[in-house]
């Protein structure tokens, strides 16, 4: 069992090493309760890939919609490539996501439930391929957001107190 955990950790670290983060939607974890996450590929044009390689993108207004049995990423801003010509892409066009059929069906059924949505969390390159991490999420109420912040602050204070005690014991 411990051997298996060590192997999975090694694989995870190797995957992290080949992973280049482009954009992250930090506010999504504040605004939504993340239920499940998926990693999926992204269909891009050439100038979009070049623009992403420069590290330019924004996931702030992005969302995923299931339409006709396919997953589409809407409102993600990938700015035009500066050296592009007439072949440049539209900055906020919808982009197709590459997921397995079972995953699309599961996301479609879950997103039909009240309050559920699919939001992008991260956009990154993994082994040279553009990937997006999407999440099935449920919108938080205002009191839920305050509760989460309170818990986070309490955890921070507890960690600080523990580290202060440990420092005093060492001295």
C-alpha positions, 0 to 999 in steps of 0.5 A, a space after each residue: 500500500 505504501 509502495 503504491 502511494 509512493 508510485 502515485 506521488 512520483 507520477 504526480 510530481 512528474 506530471 507537475 514538472 511538465 506542467 506550465 501554468 498559463 492562467 488560473 481562475 482564483 476567484 472560482 474557488 471563492 464563489 463556487 463549491 467545487 464538486 468534481 474536477 476534470 482535465 480536458 484538451 482544448 481545440 485551438 487555432 495556431 495563433 491561439 497557441 502562440 498567444 498562450 505560449 506567451 502566457 496571455 489568457 484570462 478565465 474570469 468570465 469563462 464557463 462551459 456549456 454542453 451543446 449537442 453532445 459536445 462541451 464548449 468553453 465560452 468567454 475565455 479571453 485569449 488575446 490576439 497574437 501580436 505578430 499574427 496577420 489576417 489569420 488571427 483568431 477572435 479573442 472570445 470565441 467559443 472553443 471545443 473541449 475534448 472529453 470522453 463521452 461518459 464525462 460529457 454525459 455526466 457533466 450534462 446531467 449534473 449541470 441541469 440540476 439547480 445551482 450547478 454550473 461548469 467553470 474553468 479553473 486552470 489553463 496550462 500546457 502539459 507535455 506540450 498540449 494545451 489543457 484546461 481544468 474544469 470543475 462541476 460547481 455549485 454557487 455559494 451564498 454570501 454566508 457560505 463565502 463568509 464561513 469559508 473565509 472564517 474557517 481559512 482564517 482560523 486555520 491560519 491562526 492555529 498554524 501560526 500558534 503551533 509554529 510559534 510553540 515549536 519555535 519556542 521549544 527548539 530555542 
